[in-house]
Amino acid sequence: TEFATAVITNNIITENGWRKEWVCPQVGLWMNAPSSRFQFTYNDVWNNVSGDYKDIGSLTGINGNISENPEFKSKFDFTLEPGSELFHSGNPIITNLDGSRSHLGIEGGQGVK
């Protein structure tokens, strides 16, 4: 059997399962392949309807992964409020334009000061 591989870093995975009509479980991360095939680092997995992880143990506290309220500006604005724990919590090899450690989510990396 062939399985996918993936590198997943600097993401915010939250509030999956807001509808009942889903193909996949209403969780943050579900792996139906060996976890050794995935590099899951520096992500925030928080507040998913049926739990944050399925068919694997929790990765919170491992490889920079956290479980914190991202504190988005609104339900439709995924930029972070000024006090969010996700600022400068990203993968340390990814930097913002000013050279500081990246943020998690859409505000991290080379497009951000």
N, C-alpha and C positions, 0 to 999 in steps of 0.2 A: 504494500500500500504506500502510495506517495502522500506526503504531508507538506503543507505550506511551511515556509519559514518567514520570520518577520523581525524587524527591529522597531520597537515602539518606545519612543522617548519624548518627554516634554509635553505630554498631553493632559487634558482635563477630561475625565470620563465621568459624567454625572447625570443623574435623573433619567436614566434609561427606563423605559416602561411606562411612560405617561399615557400610553394607549394599550388596550388589551390585545389588539390585532398585531402580533409580532411573529415573525418567522423564528427568531432566536429568543431565548429566555430573556426576561426583563432584568438583566444584570449588567454590571459594568464590564467585566471581562469573562469570557467563556472560552475555554480551549477544549476542542474535541480532537486534539493532536497532542503528542508528547510535549510537555512544557520546555524540554531541552531545545526545541526548535525555535523558541521565541526568546528574544532579548527584550525584556520589559523593565525599563529603568526610568527613574525620574518622572513619574506620572502621578497625578492626583485622581484617585478613584473614590467617589463619595456619593452617598445618598441615592443609590439605584434601587428601584422598587423591590426587586426580589433578591437583593444582596449585591455586594460589590464583586464577588468572585464565584464562579460555578465550575465544578469539576477540577478545581485546583485549590490549594490552600491560599490563604490571604497573603498577598505580597506587600502589604503595608509594613513599612519599616525595613524593607529589604531593597537594596540597590537604589536608594533614594526615593522610593515610592512612598507616598503619603496618602492620608485620607482626611482632607480638610474641606470645609465649606470654601469654595473658590471666591465667594463674595463678588459676583458679577454686578455690574452697574444696574442691570435690569434683566427681565426675562428674555428680552430680545437683543440686549447689548452685552456681548461676551467679553468686554474689556473689564479689567479688575478694579475694584474700589481701592483707594489709596492704602488701606490697612491690610490688604489681603496677604495671607501667609505664602501665597504662590509667587510673589515677587522675589527674584533672586534665589529660587528653589529648584531651578532646572539643572540639566546636565552641565557640569562645570566646564566641559570642553566646548560647549556652545556659549558664545558670548553675545551680549547686546552691542550695539554700535559703539557705545562708550567704553567697551572692554569689560564691563561688569558681567557677573554671572547671569545667564539667561533666566527669564521668567518662564513659568509654565503657561501653556495655552497660546492663543493667537498673538499675545503681546511679547513673546520671547524670541530672541535671536537677532539676526543682523538687520531686521527692519525696525528695531526699537532702540531708543536712546536710554 
